[in-house]
Amino acid sequence: MRPLRRRFYRAFYLLHLLLPPFVVATLAHSWTAWQFAIAGLILYAVDKLVQLWQLAVQVRVRVRVRVRV
């Protein structure tokens, strides 16, 4: 799986950048598309909120250093 990911990462990245304009264009042309898009948009929003939460949470790290002589 790793070689496949490395080979097509750029395509994956570009497709994810183009997704929001395609969703907006689809919804602009067909208001009935909401019923199909809403589940994916909710999951996307939840994912982004979780990412923001993880960035905001402080983590305490305790480091114990032992020096051997």
ROZA-140317 format. One record per residue: x, y, z of N, C-alpha, C in turn; residue in one letter. Coordinates in steps of 0.05 Angstrom, whole numbers, plus 5000, padded with zeros to 4 digits. Example, Ala and Ser with C-alpha at 12.3 -4.5 7.8 and 13.67 -1.06 7.14 Angstrom:
REM ROZA-140317
526448865156524649105156526449345156A/525749555142527349795143525850015157S/
***
This chain:
REM ROZA-140317
501649765000500050005000501750255000M/504050245013505850485015506750584987R/507650404969508450514943506150644928P/503750544931501450664918500850934930L/501050964956500651224969502751424960R/505151334959507251524951506951614922R/506151424905505951484876503551674870R/501351644885498951794878498252004899F/500052084916499452274937498652544925Y/500052634905499452894893496652894882R/495852684868493052674858491052674881A/491652524902489952524925489652804937F/491852934940491853204951490253404934Y/490753394908489353574890486353524890L/485553274890482653204891481353314916L/482753304938481653404963481553714963H/483353844949483154134946480854214928L/480254054909478054114890475354034900L/475153884921472653784931470754014939L/471554204955469654414963468354574940P/469954654920468654794897466654614882P/467254354880465354174867462754134883F/463054124909460654104926458954354923V/460154584924458654834921457354854894V/458754774873457654784846455354584843A/455554354855453454154854450954254868T/451354374891449054474907447754714893L/449454874879448355104865446555014841A/447254794829445654704806443254534814H/443454404837441254224844440854244875S/438754374883438154394912437354134924W/436453944908435753684918438253514925T/440653614917443153464923443753484953A/442553674968443053694996442453435011W/440353295003439653045017441852835014Q/443352854993445552654989448152755001F/448553025002451053135010451253185041A/448953205054448953285082450453095100I/450252835096451652645113454652685111A/455652705087458552745083459553005093G/457953215090458653485100458753485131L/456853345143456853325172459353175182I/459952955170462352805177464852975174L/465053115152467353295146467553505168Y/465353635176465353835196466153725223A/465153495230465953365255468953305255V/469953205233472853145231474553395236D/473653615223475153865227475053975255K/472653945268472454025296474253855314L/474353605309476153425325479053505321V/479853575297482553665292483153915307Q/481254105306481654355321481854305351L/480154135361480254065390482953945397W/483953765381486553635386488853845386Q/488654045369490654255368490554425393L/488154465404487854645426488454515453A/488354255455488754125481491754125487V/492354205512495154195521495753925532Q/498153835526498953575536501353615554V/501153495578503453515596505253275592R/507753325590509653105585511653115608V/511952895621513952885643516352715633R/518652835635521052705625522852655648V/523752405650525552325671528252245657R/530252385664532952335651534752205672V/535851985664537751845681540451855668R/542351945684545051955673546651735686V/547851565670549551355680552451435676R/553851395697556751475696558451225696V/
***
